């Protein structure tokens, strides 16, 4: 699709399954985005770990990719984390106050204990331990450092067992089925960012 000779940018939402790489090729034969996304010449705007699930965004527009992924834009990312142990308000307060990681301090924008969300089954399922309880929390951050949420929960004594990114900016996985995509288009990158991603703070 073109407008006045210019390509209209695309934004693709993908509900990434567990153990899928956030790239289109892999020399070792692991599952990649190519196994799920037939659209050509789009690239991830940020990454989602191999062992994490949920919302990943891809685009064919470099400016939009930067607006979504560059830390200076502070676009909020929200996660559901199943953790080992019982989450309480003191854990969330510690995450809101900030924890010290090896690559510097990290702080949650929001955090709260939640009931187990209504999710698809993970394949394979997490390992259950009869002697250790687990619980869920929802946490939002404005960064995207390597395995940041997992390291943050571990820092307050709650190792993450399962991690799902539920939201980026104003867009969330909602009813998007696991392994499926949804495409958004706009006249330009700024329009897509402002209309669909930018949060009204």
C-alpha positions, 0 to 999 in steps of 0.5 A: 500500500502506498500514499503519494509514492511513499510506502505506508508503514506497517506494525505487526503484533505477534503473540510469541510462544515459548521457545521461539526466537525473536528473529527470522533465522537460526542455524541450529534449527530452533523455531523462529518468527519465520515459522509464524509470520508470512509478511516479508521485510519486517523486523522486531521492534525490540526483543522478547527472550527465547523463554518468554511469551507474549507480545512482540512487535515488528515493523518495516519502518525504522523510525517506528522501530526506534519509537518503540524500542529506544529507551529514551522514549520510555514506552511502558512494557507490562509483564505477567510473571509467575514467580516462586514464592508468595508475592505480597505488597512489600515485594512490589514496593521494593521493585517500585523503590528500585533494585540493584542489578549487575548492570545498574539500578532498575525500577518498576513503574508499577507492580501489583500481585494478581490472580493467575491470568487466563492463559494458554497452556505452556508447552512444556509446562513449568516444573511444579514443586510440591514444597514451594508455592508460586504466585503471580505479579504484574509489573511494568517497566520503561526499559528493556535490558537483557532479562531485566524483569527476571533479574528484578524479581530474583533480586527481591527473592521471587525467581520467575518461573514463567514470563508473559509480556502482556502490553507495550504502550497502549497495545496488549495481547487481549484476545490475540491467539498464541502464535497469531499476528495482527497488522496495523497500518497508518499514514506514517510512523508518528501517527501509528505511535501516537494513535496506538502506542503512546500512553496518555500520562 
